[in-house]
């Protein structure tokens, strides 16, 4: 019982940060480039350890354990859209 209450209170503590991340508007190409460089397109922790074309160990993407994962991905997406739509830049280097 206490564990479920503790889990809910942790989520509630992150709510203002989530709302702040979701409310960020991208209106500067420098900031958009920085966001796209800092937030990776793929989870950098995912790994496949192979030997002779056989997978010995697979480490799943751990980024989804981050409680702010959805908001960070959304911020990166907003930045990519701004660069492509508003600035007319080619964003394939960030994909």
C-alpha beads as a LAMMPS data file, in Angstrom:
LAMMPS data file: protein, C-alpha beads

95 atoms
94 bonds

1 atom types
1 bond types

-500.0 500.0 xlo xhi
-500.0 500.0 ylo yhi
-500.0 500.0 zlo zhi

Masses

1 110.0

Atoms # bond

1 1 1 0.000 0.000 0.000
2 1 1 2.746 2.467 0.908
3 1 1 4.649 1.630 -2.272
4 1 1 1.722 2.607 -4.504
5 1 1 1.294 5.885 -2.625
6 1 1 5.012 6.596 -2.940
7 1 1 4.923 5.848 -6.686
8 1 1 2.008 8.236 -7.199
9 1 1 3.714 10.988 -5.224
10 1 1 6.866 10.644 -7.367
11 1 1 4.777 11.036 -10.504
12 1 1 3.076 14.083 -9.043
13 1 1 6.448 15.635 -8.236
14 1 1 7.453 15.420 -11.900
15 1 1 4.201 16.874 -13.211
16 1 1 5.405 20.534 -13.206
17 1 1 8.561 19.534 -15.109
18 1 1 6.504 17.562 -17.617
19 1 1 4.162 20.479 -18.159
20 1 1 7.091 22.883 -18.543
21 1 1 8.771 20.642 -21.137
22 1 1 5.499 20.278 -23.045
23 1 1 4.926 24.042 -23.054
24 1 1 8.302 24.942 -24.583
25 1 1 7.859 26.578 -27.990
26 1 1 10.749 26.321 -30.430
27 1 1 11.257 29.635 -32.236
28 1 1 15.036 29.830 -32.670
29 1 1 17.069 27.700 -35.050
30 1 1 20.074 27.706 -32.703
31 1 1 18.012 26.246 -29.872
32 1 1 16.403 23.759 -32.262
33 1 1 19.816 22.565 -33.456
34 1 1 21.024 22.236 -29.865
35 1 1 17.967 20.200 -28.837
36 1 1 18.390 17.879 -31.829
37 1 1 22.067 17.351 -30.995
38 1 1 21.537 16.783 -27.273
39 1 1 18.500 14.468 -27.433
40 1 1 19.425 11.339 -29.436
41 1 1 17.148 9.870 -32.097
42 1 1 17.661 6.380 -30.691
43 1 1 18.315 5.125 -27.218
44 1 1 22.097 5.039 -26.827
45 1 1 21.939 2.209 -24.279
46 1 1 20.405 -0.427 -26.558
47 1 1 23.029 -3.035 -27.456
48 1 1 23.304 -6.425 -29.088
49 1 1 26.344 -8.447 -28.115
50 1 1 27.033 -10.963 -30.851
51 1 1 29.573 -13.696 -31.450
52 1 1 29.756 -15.465 -34.810
53 1 1 26.461 -13.881 -35.926
54 1 1 24.624 -15.198 -32.883
55 1 1 23.182 -12.844 -30.321
56 1 1 24.598 -13.679 -26.910
57 1 1 23.104 -10.790 -24.995
58 1 1 20.545 -8.153 -25.809
59 1 1 20.255 -5.012 -23.695
60 1 1 16.862 -3.398 -24.363
61 1 1 16.436 0.367 -24.729
62 1 1 16.417 1.740 -21.216
63 1 1 15.372 5.250 -22.186
64 1 1 11.711 4.395 -21.742
65 1 1 12.408 3.989 -18.039
66 1 1 13.090 7.729 -17.917
67 1 1 9.958 9.363 -16.471
68 1 1 10.420 12.356 -18.819
69 1 1 11.050 10.272 -21.957
70 1 1 7.824 11.213 -23.757
71 1 1 8.312 14.934 -23.168
72 1 1 11.941 14.867 -24.346
73 1 1 11.015 12.999 -27.524
74 1 1 8.222 15.511 -28.123
75 1 1 10.641 18.419 -27.659
76 1 1 13.040 16.868 -30.174
77 1 1 10.177 16.375 -32.611
78 1 1 9.093 20.023 -32.223
79 1 1 12.672 21.093 -32.950
80 1 1 12.904 18.903 -36.048
81 1 1 9.569 20.225 -37.320
82 1 1 10.650 23.824 -36.743
83 1 1 13.909 23.318 -38.624
84 1 1 12.184 21.546 -41.531
85 1 1 8.986 23.598 -41.822
86 1 1 9.935 27.093 -40.673
87 1 1 13.637 27.238 -41.591
88 1 1 13.476 24.958 -44.635
89 1 1 16.532 23.006 -43.492
90 1 1 17.374 19.400 -44.286
91 1 1 17.053 17.464 -41.013
92 1 1 18.161 14.051 -42.291
93 1 1 21.466 14.429 -40.437
94 1 1 19.498 14.281 -37.154
95 1 1 17.599 11.100 -38.018

Bonds

1 1 1 2
2 1 2 3
3 1 3 4
4 1 4 5
5 1 5 6
6 1 6 7
7 1 7 8
8 1 8 9
9 1 9 10
10 1 10 11
11 1 11 12
12 1 12 13
13 1 13 14
14 1 14 15
15 1 15 16
16 1 16 17
17 1 17 18
18 1 18 19
19 1 19 20
20 1 20 21
21 1 21 22
22 1 22 23
23 1 23 24
24 1 24 25
25 1 25 26
26 1 26 27
27 1 27 28
28 1 28 29
29 1 29 30
30 1 30 31
31 1 31 32
32 1 32 33
33 1 33 34
34 1 34 35
35 1 35 36
36 1 36 37
37 1 37 38
38 1 38 39
39 1 39 40
40 1 40 41
41 1 41 42
42 1 42 43
43 1 43 44
44 1 44 45
45 1 45 46
46 1 46 47
47 1 47 48
48 1 48 49
49 1 49 50
50 1 50 51
51 1 51 52
52 1 52 53
53 1 53 54
54 1 54 55
55 1 55 56
56 1 56 57
57 1 57 58
58 1 58 59
59 1 59 60
60 1 60 61
61 1 61 62
62 1 62 63
63 1 63 64
64 1 64 65
65 1 65 66
66 1 66 67
67 1 67 68
68 1 68 69
69 1 69 70
70 1 70 71
71 1 71 72
72 1 72 73
73 1 73 74
74 1 74 75
75 1 75 76
76 1 76 77
77 1 77 78
78 1 78 79
79 1 79 80
80 1 80 81
81 1 81 82
82 1 82 83
83 1 83 84
84 1 84 85
85 1 85 86
86 1 86 87
87 1 87 88
88 1 88 89
89 1 89 90
90 1 90 91
91 1 91 92
92 1 92 93
93 1 93 94
94 1 94 95
